[in-house]
Amino acid sequence: MITLWVVLGVALSALAPVLLARVTQNQAGDFLPRSYDSASALRIAEEQFGVDPDAVTVTVLVARSDGKALSAADQERIGAEAAKLGQRRVVMPREDDVPQFMVPDRSQTPRIAPAMTAPDRSFALLSVQLTGNAADRGVQGVYRTFRDSATAQFSEAGMRTGFTGALADTVDTTDEHETAAKVGGALVMGLIVLLNVLVFRSVAAALLPLLAVAMIGGVAGGAVAGAALLTGHKLDASTPALVQVVLLGIGIDYLLFLLFRFREQLRSRPEQAAREVAAQVSGRVGTAITSAALTIVAAFATLGLATFGQFRSLGPAIAVAVLVMLLGSLTLMPALLAAAGRKMFWPSRTLRHEPREGSAARLGTLVTQRPWTMLMASVALLAALAAGMAGIRMDYGRGESGDPTPAAATAAEISRALPAGVSDPTSVFVTATDGGALTADRLGGLSRALGQVEGVGQVGQTVLNEDRRAARIDLYLTADPQSQEARDLASGPVRASVAQHTPAGTAAHVGGTSAIFADIADAVDHDLKIVFPVAAALIALILLVLLRSLLAPLILMISVGLGFAATLGASTLVFQHSLGKPGVSFTLPLVLFLFVVALGTDYNILIVDRIREEMRRAGTARAAVARAVRHTAPAIATAGLVLAGSFATLATSPGNEQVAFALTLGIMLSAFVLSLVLVPALGSLLGRAIWWPVRPVPAASGHPQQGPTAPAAEADRVSAY
């Protein structure tokens, strides 16, 4: 079994980069259904004007180094140097420690065209098209090579350069955060190892889970890419990184649950063979792990109902990856436990004796002795954080970090002389529906009307395609194309003017970044209303089947709902109200709902399932809850810290700060407030009635483990939490 996973891990890890390169796409508009106006505009641009859907545009500013205005000779020189650059193939730089076959070659010849000259002739703009995804490291390497070459070439001609656009800004931000990303990743790995060493006091128990998760993660990455390729689904560039973060977190969680139970049973049965213990533990804990994993799969499967393609592709990707991790947790890790046996916890001597009661036991006692106090304190904390949602707004921008970059400085310089949207225009595409040809005169009234719209700084010349059945009119907005003002302008006055002044016998659609994100806003609003209730219903159904109770699933769903509201409220309070951001990321509520509800339910499943097992023993319900908290708190706390630390590393990726903060806080609240305080407090107050209408029957008092039924009782005592 171990050999099989090693072979699969090595093979699929090597294939994953190549496969992922074939199933990722760049344009956000490609994720919109054809019924949306901007998606129709994008389709016309591709079919009638030959726009490459995989192209990314970089705007190059060229100015004299001495600050003087450009002369006619300077402009000719700029054109000549641009022509030289456009004929030169840019070779993608290779990394020495990465085999060439694992990295797709992004070498290419850029397409360069003059764009515009400032009215005061302080600079000229060039439009450079590169093919590939802005998040692709190979494409980023090609851009860096081109940027350095262009800078050196124009410098020899006495010119200075600046670069802006999505790719330029992504590369600048990535370079700025490169050290932080490496340090953050190293710190998380160190945190995981340190926690495992402190908990298990063993090097093997600290390192083997990481190695196992890495191996399973490689298989999962290849499986996600292969599934997308076979089904024809396209993935967003950010999906693979998010999948790996999720796998690291839940993989370590599941393997920790196995390790804790393995150690517990080795302590209670020192005479039993380690392989037999591993088999029993994988069977018992496997039930809880399977239920937890299926909860995540069910939650993300609901994204298949979304209209926004980025959501619709994310759901199956996460679901496939989690299923692979589940398979690895039920096969590879038990094989490692069986192979290592008691040496898994070497050199620790904790297997030789039962541990003393510690903080987990004290927490269980506190929660069960003062359940009302702990319940009200938990609810008050969650309600206070949830109050931050007051006035929440959605931000549909690219999620930039806000740090000044050379690309941002170049964009600011351009906007001082030209409209802010000159490097990313809003385009109106017109097609003839009456079979006639289009002319600039026929569309003159539409162009003049668009020029009178407040917020449109300049209207470009009408561009016709070869057969004159389609036309493009570029609008240079005065607002930043990424801003809410630009989105409101494109979806409001611009579209209204187009609808009113489009000539008879033609159809017109508004496209461009501003229009695309305006349509994405509508799609997301529609999807949230569908995905939220369906996901909640599926999770509740899984809990109903697992717990065989009506009241317990209701309690768990209410608790994770409070956790979701508290996390979203805290994120709004920090980023929108305190840091002055335009709002919270438009993907945050949905991603947060799925992750916090699904992953938070995992911890609730563990604690509630253990409470039920303990309530089957003789004694009071509160004593059973106290024992359940004592046994599960170390596993939940360790797993919660590991998963929160994994999500925290997203903060080192440009534009993911909000998601990183929200997911980290959400997991911490789920583990330490919901699972270890709120749910046990409710269990103490409701007692065995929490399992209504089917209550667990406690064992007879006295010595239930004596006599011929002792093995069965003991097996029940150590069943999976």
Secondary structure, DSSP 8 states (H G I E B T S, - for coil): -HHHHHHHHHHHHHHHHHHHHHHEE--GGGGS-TTSHHHHHHHHHHHHH---TTEEEEEEEEEETT-----HHHHHHHHHHHHHHHTS-B-----TTS-GGGS----B--EEEEEEE-TTSS-EEEEEEEES-TT-HHHHHHHHHHHHHHHHHHHHTTEEEEEESHHHHHHHHHHHHHHHHHHHHHHHHHHHHHHHHHHH--HHHHHHHHHHHHHHHHHHHHHHHHHHHHHT--EETTHHHHHHHHHHHHHHHHHHHHHHHHHHHHHH-TTS-HHHHHHHHHHHHHHHHHHHHHHHHHHHHGGGG-SSHHHHHHHHHHHHHHHHHHHHHHHHHHHHHHHHGGGGGTT--GGGS-----HHHHHHHHHHHSHHHHHHHHHHHHHHHHGGGTT--EE-S--------HHHHHHHHHHTTS-GGGGS-EEEEEEESSS----TTTTHHHHHHHHTSTTEEEE---EE-TTSSEEEEEEEESS-TTSHHHHHHIIIIIHHHHHHH--TTEEEEEESHHHHHHHHHHHHHHHHHHHHHHHHHHHHHHHHHHH--SHHHHHHHHHHHHHHHHHHHHHIIIIIIIS--SSEETTHHHHHHHHHHHHHHHHHHHHHHHHHHHHTSSS-HHHHHHHHHHHHHHHHHHHHHHHHHHHHGGGGSTT-HHHHHHHHHHHHIIIIIIIIIIHHHHHHHHGGGGGTTS------SS-TTSGGGHHHHHHHHT---
